[in-house]
Amino acid sequence: MTTTSDTTGATGTTGTSGPTASDPATAAQTGTTATGSSTASGTTGAGATAASGSTPSGCPVAHGSVPLSGPRFQSDPVQLYRDMRRDHGAVAPVVLDGDVPAWLVLGYRELHQVTGDPVLFSRDSELWNQWDRIPDDWPLLPMIGRRQNSILYTVGERHSVRAMMISNALEGVDPFSLKRYAEEFADELIDRFCTKGAVDIIAEYAKLLPALVLARIYGFSDEEAYPLVGAINDMIDGRERALAGQQHLATSMFRLLADKHAEPGDDVASRMLADTGGFTDEEVAQDLMVMMAAGHQPTADWMGNSLRLMLTDERFAASLSGGRHSVAEAMNEVLWEDTPTQNVAGRWASRDTHLGGRHIRAGDLLLLGIAAANGDPQVRTHASALTGGNNAFLSFGHGEHRCPFPAQETSEVIARTGIEVLLDRLPDVDLAVPAEQLTRRPSPWLRGLTDLPVLFTPTPALGRPGSHGGPA
């Protein structure tokens, strides 16, 4: 999944997160949902335009800054990052919604440096030198918030204690049970559409499976799981039901903690309550919301992006004829080439410094360019060649705010099991449309497919759909 502290995500955000994901995670804890280009679903508004005129003290130079929005994030982000690297080097000036300046760290080594020095490049958003320019309705506030009471913005020793609490709770998940849960829910979801011969894999499978599995290991009953999954997807989609979805998630988490106080079980929530490290129930609930949101969407996108690669790239043609090792290869390749979390907000310079030839001033915001860094030509000199299992990608973050290893393992088990069960049940699955017609969410933050329509030979269902409380 993504780093609990950084993202998302497949885990840039957190607890149980997939490749880094900060936007849905932050939206979960703030009670607000991003709009415009900031939404997790990637819907863009008018978009930022390059700032002009004088630049406020402490800001990246405005001249030549790149708007962090627009269709190129959907159509060809790889070339976009190449162009930015050519024009600006390893650290590029960008503007966010409302002409708010920031730096986008494109270089692998520079990103490694930023994430590896939590004192110079802090996670404390209070340091930002732009707060006096940020209106109350700024659409990126759910991602770049202030005084937020979760692990995302906790720093120093308090962050270490909090991260250990989360890691210990996740380490208690039995790996065999986790895989069994993923197989069970995967079969149940596939039973809903396996007799039809066609389905949108994103809407009917990938957007459901991770949250269902996470709900169970956190301690929710199966009857509560499906409504919770719907609420999480509503929140992440950032549309008219987003706030209602966030409220349902928050209410469910506080109710879960009350239930586990009364009757602890063998689940993540109970383990966190048994070893809080001095954190309050409210803080534990905030972290569980972060873990749920950050663990779901990047993992869903990891599944979708991996299946797209396997269905469209001849290097993985063998995957669809039973080559199980190719599933892991495809998933690893996606974390290099098509990572679910492109960019993460963020880090703030605690003093004036230099990075990648740029003068960074105290309080400047640095965005983590995960996708750009993974494609840095100084690191990937032969970008078209398979990585051969190399896992030096930055998709799970780096440093003390990286995705906890148990969260990364959880995300990988869910995603890989989901793909394998699908290919076992529907071995002749193929795209229903030409590959060039597949579309992405036009988001500079999370990278995932809007849909993945496929065809297959209809097969009988294995069991009764809806046996765990979901709609038949």
Secondary structure, DSSP 8 states (H G I E B T S, - for coil): --BTTT------B-TT-SS---HHHHHHHHT----GGGSTT----S------S---TTS---TT-EES-STHHHH-HHHHHHHHHHHHTTEEEEEETTTEEEEEE--HHHHHHHHH-TTTEES-GGG-TTGGG--TT-TTTTTS-SS--SGGG--HHHHHHHHHHHHHHHHTS-HHHHHHHHHHHHHHHHHHHTTTSEEEHIIIIITTHHHHHHHHHHT--HHHHHHHHHHHHHHHHTSTTHHHHHHHHHHHHHHHHHHHHHS--SSHHHHHHHT-TT--HHHHHHHHHHHHHHHHHHHHHHHHHHHHHHHH-GGGGGGGGT-HHHHHHHHHHHHHHS-SB-EEEEEEESS-EEETTEEE-TT-EEEEEHHHHHT-TTT-SSTTS--TT-----TT--GGGS--HHHHHHHHHHHHHHHHHHHHH-TT-EESS-GGG--B---SSB--BS--EEE------SS-TTTTSS--
